[in-house]
Amino acid sequence: MKTEKRSIVVIGAGPAGLAAAIAAYNAGAEDILILERDTRLGGILNQCIHDGFGLHYFNEALSGPEYAQRFIDKLRDTSIEIRSDSMVLSLTSERVLEVSSSSGYSRIEAKSVILAMGCRERTAGAISLPGSRPAGIYTAGAAQNFVNMQNIMIGKRIVILGSGDIGLIMARRMTLEGAKVEEVLEIMPYSSGLPRNIQQCLNDYDIPLHLNTTVLQVHGRERLEGLTLAKVDEKHHPIESTKRYIQCDTLLLSVGLIPENELSRQANVNLHPITGGAYVNENLMTSTEGIFACGNVLHVHDLVDHVSEESELAGQSAVKYAAGKELKIDKEMIKLTPGNGVRYCLPHQISGKNDVIISLRVKEPNRNRHILIHENNHNIAKEKIVRLHPAEMLRINVKASNLKSCREIKVSIA
Amino acid sequence: MQKITTPAKYDVLIIGAGVVGSAIARELSKFNLRIGVLEKNIDVGLECSSRNSGVIHSGIHYKPGTLRARVDVEGNSLMAHLCDELKVKYKYCGKLTVAQKKHEIPELQELYDQGCKNGVKNLKIINLAEMQKIQPGIQGTAALHSPTTGIVNPYALTIALAENAQANGANILLDHNVCGIKHDKNGFKVKCTNDTELSSKLLVNSAGLFSDKICRMLDIEEYKIYPCRGEYYVLDKRLEGSLKTLIYPVPGHDASGLGIHLTNTVDGNILIGPSNEYVNKCNNYDTTEKIMEQLRKEGRELLPGLSMADFIRSFSGLRPKQTPPEKGGFKDFVIEKRQDVPGFINLVGIESPGLTSAPAIAHMVRDFVAEDLHLERKNEFNGTRPDFSSHFNELSIDKKIALVAENPDYGEIVCRCEHITKKEVLDAIRNPLGARSIVSLKYRARIMMGRCQGGFCLPRLTHILETEYGKDVSNYIYNGLEGYLFTGRVRDTINN
């Protein structure tokens, strides 16, 4: 069969893919192809009809579709080719893709590939929810699709397990549509969503958030009828005396997002056990040469603004690689690893020759601490942060001049 | 539900469309008979037949001379041909029954002797080196290797049998829950909760978990079913290929199951389970934190490198046991023609290996039927399913290109995890039995069965259902008439 040859192929036209493609175009690339499995461009932003997007990137509050539209509008003035309704089914480490769409099944070979597939939601099965398996249990994002995209009401009396941002947004959304959101449960001692969402989506609507609480059993044979709940101790073991039953017809799950890296695995991209995304160097190139990753497929972001910024770098790097530039950092590379109080940080490899933005998440909430970038006792960068929260990704700029002769640097909270 | 004009008079009525009832219906559909199958659920095979390991058992576990041993070994030898005819996936992948400790070796020898007596071929007790040739990295002292053990997709087989029976003239009547039976010299009058009444010359009880209840409707009091639950985990396809064969422990003498084991499925997942715990009700399909924790632990021991993210789903099944909890163990299958109720063919306690035995049980029941009714072969019988093709994702790239060019619905991927196409989903929706729950579509097209569990494809599927089932989304059901997926449209809630 025929193999189509392309310079840069971007998988996914969500915020990451759009920003990467436009940045690649602006960096001089002429042959860019975006493959999008949906009919519309914009990815998950299309179902995020609430506002608050773009505060950093555009200095104004936009809804999800508005934010996406800003990038879609930019596409118009470019030669970037878009194939929507096209799903990439396989990717090799030689950057050969198989793509299925109703207009045909095809094979494409690219000089550079940008992974921008986003993430998926953790399911009831993945958290081993005990009890029966009736209708009425949805992941928050799927529920958001039904309510916002398809005008479908999923239930009337709702409990939300997990305090991830989509769950919080859906608590408000379902309330506005006339459902009764009974409570939001979080197994951790703190919310996994942004503090601003706790205020605007729960507190403003008197929806209680129960920390250290989880579901012990699902009840109901055909449709969900209720849940047994309990408080948990530090080891997440349920405390028997706190067991209680709550009646509800719907359970929404907002228990985490998983970068969608099945294609990356096929292409032998090494994945990080904590982020679930690729190991990348400062060019956002993965362990497979010529394959770049950005956005939620690399690590789950809380702000789309950061996705856009990050993805621009991936787009620019992809152009350089397609033009034959060496982007691998093997010799004299600086390793970046998390230190005290930091859950993860990336990029994982730095050359020391360029300024670099380090993204990180802290392990637990804290106030008035410093983020330290250091090699042993030598501080490379230091930044004071008033409020630290695992739900909020932090980004720190480091100047190349400060990285001279470093070998192994850490990010720590002090 | 389906619109079939239901003749009230049948030659043979079969109660229960599990794998056994469906196999009987399909076998009898080879003859000029009026056949009806009464299924209380809204699809076939929703209980024991879909909730098991999907193993084609070799026959080493059953006492020589029992019906269980006989129908299992015979069923094992019939299965390949049957699956070929019906285009159902199966694989004879063999099994290792592993003795971890030396003291278990005599039990392996017992299983070996028992298997040989039952007529199981090519059994061999092998040492660790030989075991590791079959399954690299496996640990243990010795194992019984049974190469004739295999796997089959149990619900696909049940659906194929039922659909093929229906294509050959049998009436599969879904949502027909039998609530009363009258018997006289002319035969049987069977009443269902939906107020239909049907009559037949012969009646077959293949009601599985409810077979004792059917017996009692005919004043047969000697049987009692004790549901014994087994919980399972389904593992991510990432691990496909890591298990070369089935791996079982040596079962204890008084155990009610065969022990927690790893089983490949024909679709590429691995199952861990089943546990073994008696429950009170024949509809208690709960999973429990206690057992799931145990399965996770055992899973990690059996498959090093297993991560939490690999556990994508849990489920449970019920064994229709005839032995009460305090006794445990196994009792032989009941496959009988009742003398006290002429014309009543009674199957009770068809637990494991019921799936393997189904084709052989169907032959036995056919022979019982032949004693009372004249069996005349139908010339027009067609034992294959003409419109069925394999899953799109298993085809060669050239075949994929050709199919998409021929029908664009093959190019539209609805399920990203399993790469299920719109064409396959439409085929499932338009199934000949008229089953219309989401679970029916899962079992037919594998939609929602991947690692994202429908997070991606359920919203897409809903778009397709709007065209196929109409826009009233409150009619969409998950796995039962009361299992509504949606309450309606968004602004309806406020208006109501």
HADDOCK unambig.tbl for C-alpha pairs under 7 A between the chains (distance, minus, plus):
assign (segid A and resid 87 and name CA) (segid B and resid 413 and name CA) 6.87 0.50 0.50
assign (segid A and resid 100 and name CA) (segid B and resid 411 and name CA) 5.25 0.50 0.50
assign (segid A and resid 100 and name CA) (segid B and resid 412 and name CA) 6.84 0.50 0.50
assign (segid A and resid 101 and name CA) (segid B and resid 411 and name CA) 4.41 0.50 0.50
assign (segid A and resid 101 and name CA) (segid B and resid 412 and name CA) 5.28 0.50 0.50
assign (segid A and resid 102 and name CA) (segid B and resid 404 and name CA) 6.65 0.50 0.50
assign (segid A and resid 102 and name CA) (segid B and resid 408 and name CA) 4.35 0.50 0.50
assign (segid A and resid 102 and name CA) (segid B and resid 409 and name CA) 6.06 0.50 0.50
assign (segid A and resid 102 and name CA) (segid B and resid 410 and name CA) 6.84 0.50 0.50
assign (segid A and resid 102 and name CA) (segid B and resid 411 and name CA) 4.08 0.50 0.50
assign (segid A and resid 102 and name CA) (segid B and resid 412 and name CA) 5.11 0.50 0.50
assign (segid A and resid 103 and name CA) (segid B and resid 408 and name CA) 6.32 0.50 0.50
assign (segid A and resid 103 and name CA) (segid B and resid 411 and name CA) 6.97 0.50 0.50
assign (segid A and resid 104 and name CA) (segid B and resid 401 and name CA) 6.73 0.50 0.50
assign (segid A and resid 104 and name CA) (segid B and resid 404 and name CA) 5.72 0.50 0.50
assign (segid A and resid 104 and name CA) (segid B and resid 405 and name CA) 6.11 0.50 0.50
assign (segid A and resid 104 and name CA) (segid B and resid 411 and name CA) 6.28 0.50 0.50
assign (segid A and resid 105 and name CA) (segid B and resid 400 and name CA) 6.88 0.50 0.50
assign (segid A and resid 105 and name CA) (segid B and resid 401 and name CA) 5.11 0.50 0.50
assign (segid A and resid 105 and name CA) (segid B and resid 404 and name CA) 6.47 0.50 0.50
assign (segid A and resid 105 and name CA) (segid B and resid 411 and name CA) 6.59 0.50 0.50
assign (segid A and resid 123 and name CA) (segid B and resid 452 and name CA) 6.66 0.50 0.50
assign (segid A and resid 123 and name CA) (segid B and resid 453 and name CA) 6.76 0.50 0.50
assign (segid A and resid 125 and name CA) (segid B and resid 312 and name CA) 5.04 0.50 0.50
assign (segid A and resid 125 and name CA) (segid B and resid 313 and name CA) 3.98 0.50 0.50
assign (segid A and resid 125 and name CA) (segid B and resid 314 and name CA) 6.13 0.50 0.50
assign (segid A and resid 126 and name CA) (segid B and resid 309 and name CA) 6.31 0.50 0.50
assign (segid A and resid 126 and name CA) (segid B and resid 311 and name CA) 5.81 0.50 0.50
assign (segid A and resid 126 and name CA) (segid B and resid 312 and name CA) 4.86 0.50 0.50
assign (segid A and resid 126 and name CA) (segid B and resid 313 and name CA) 6.31 0.50 0.50
assign (segid A and resid 128 and name CA) (segid B and resid 313 and name CA) 6.99 0.50 0.50
assign (segid A and resid 128 and name CA) (segid B and resid 314 and name CA) 6.75 0.50 0.50
assign (segid A and resid 130 and name CA) (segid B and resid 287 and name CA) 5.22 0.50 0.50
assign (segid A and resid 130 and name CA) (segid B and resid 288 and name CA) 5.08 0.50 0.50
assign (segid A and resid 130 and name CA) (segid B and resid 289 and name CA) 5.61 0.50 0.50
assign (segid A and resid 131 and name CA) (segid B and resid 286 and name CA) 4.43 0.50 0.50
assign (segid A and resid 131 and name CA) (segid B and resid 287 and name CA) 4.91 0.50 0.50
assign (segid A and resid 131 and name CA) (segid B and resid 288 and name CA) 6.04 0.50 0.50
assign (segid A and resid 132 and name CA) (segid B and resid 285 and name CA) 6.33 0.50 0.50
assign (segid A and resid 132 and name CA) (segid B and resid 286 and name CA) 4.44 0.50 0.50
assign (segid A and resid 132 and name CA) (segid B and resid 287 and name CA) 6.56 0.50 0.50
assign (segid A and resid 134 and name CA) (segid B and resid 483 and name CA) 6.91 0.50 0.50
assign (segid A and resid 135 and name CA) (segid B and resid 478 and name CA) 5.71 0.50 0.50
assign (segid A and resid 135 and name CA) (segid B and resid 483 and name CA) 5.60 0.50 0.50
assign (segid A and resid 135 and name CA) (segid B and resid 484 and name CA) 6.56 0.50 0.50
assign (segid A and resid 135 and name CA) (segid B and resid 485 and name CA) 5.73 0.50 0.50
assign (segid A and resid 136 and name CA) (segid B and resid 485 and name CA) 6.17 0.50 0.50
assign (segid A and resid 139 and name CA) (segid B and resid 455 and name CA) 6.61 0.50 0.50
assign (segid A and resid 142 and name CA) (segid B and resid 455 and name CA) 5.57 0.50 0.50
assign (segid A and resid 142 and name CA) (segid B and resid 459 and name CA) 6.72 0.50 0.50
assign (segid A and resid 145 and name CA) (segid B and resid 459 and name CA) 6.83 0.50 0.50
assign (segid A and resid 146 and name CA) (segid B and resid 459 and name CA) 6.50 0.50 0.50
assign (segid A and resid 147 and name CA) (segid B and resid 490 and name CA) 6.55 0.50 0.50
assign (segid A and resid 151 and name CA) (segid B and resid 489 and name CA) 5.66 0.50 0.50
assign (segid A and resid 151 and name CA) (segid B and resid 490 and name CA) 5.16 0.50 0.50
assign (segid A and resid 152 and name CA) (segid B and resid 486 and name CA) 6.95 0.50 0.50
assign (segid A and resid 152 and name CA) (segid B and resid 488 and name CA) 6.02 0.50 0.50
assign (segid A and resid 152 and name CA) (segid B and resid 489 and name CA) 4.48 0.50 0.50
assign (segid A and resid 152 and name CA) (segid B and resid 490 and name CA) 5.14 0.50 0.50
assign (segid A and resid 153 and name CA) (segid B and resid 486 and name CA) 5.85 0.50 0.50
assign (segid A and resid 153 and name CA) (segid B and resid 487 and name CA) 5.65 0.50 0.50
assign (segid A and resid 153 and name CA) (segid B and resid 488 and name CA) 5.35 0.50 0.50
assign (segid A and resid 153 and name CA) (segid B and resid 489 and name CA) 5.15 0.50 0.50
assign (segid A and resid 153 and name CA) (segid B and resid 490 and name CA) 4.60 0.50 0.50
assign (segid A and resid 154 and name CA) (segid B and resid 485 and name CA) 6.80 0.50 0.50
assign (segid A and resid 154 and name CA) (segid B and resid 486 and name CA) 4.45 0.50 0.50
assign (segid A and resid 154 and name CA) (segid B and resid 487 and name CA) 5.70 0.50 0.50
assign (segid A and resid 155 and name CA) (segid B and resid 486 and name CA) 6.27 0.50 0.50
assign (segid A and resid 155 and name CA) (segid B and resid 487 and name CA) 5.58 0.50 0.50
assign (segid A and resid 177 and name CA) (segid B and resid 490 and name CA) 6.75 0.50 0.50
assign (segid A and resid 177 and name CA) (segid B and resid 491 and name CA) 6.94 0.50 0.50
assign (segid A and resid 177 and name CA) (segid B and resid 494 and name CA) 6.91 0.50 0.50
assign (segid A and resid 178 and name CA) (segid B and resid 493 and name CA) 6.37 0.50 0.50
assign (segid A and resid 178 and name CA) (segid B and resid 494 and name CA) 5.59 0.50 0.50
assign (segid A and resid 222 and name CA) (segid B and resid 479 and name CA) 6.30 0.50 0.50
assign (segid A and resid 222 and name CA) (segid B and resid 480 and name CA) 5.90 0.50 0.50
assign (segid A and resid 222 and name CA) (segid B and resid 482 and name CA) 5.72 0.50 0.50
assign (segid A and resid 222 and name CA) (segid B and resid 483 and name CA) 4.10 0.50 0.50
assign (segid A and resid 223 and name CA) (segid B and resid 482 and name CA) 6.58 0.50 0.50
assign (segid A and resid 223 and name CA) (segid B and resid 483 and name CA) 4.53 0.50 0.50
assign (segid A and resid 223 and name CA) (segid B and resid 484 and name CA) 6.45 0.50 0.50
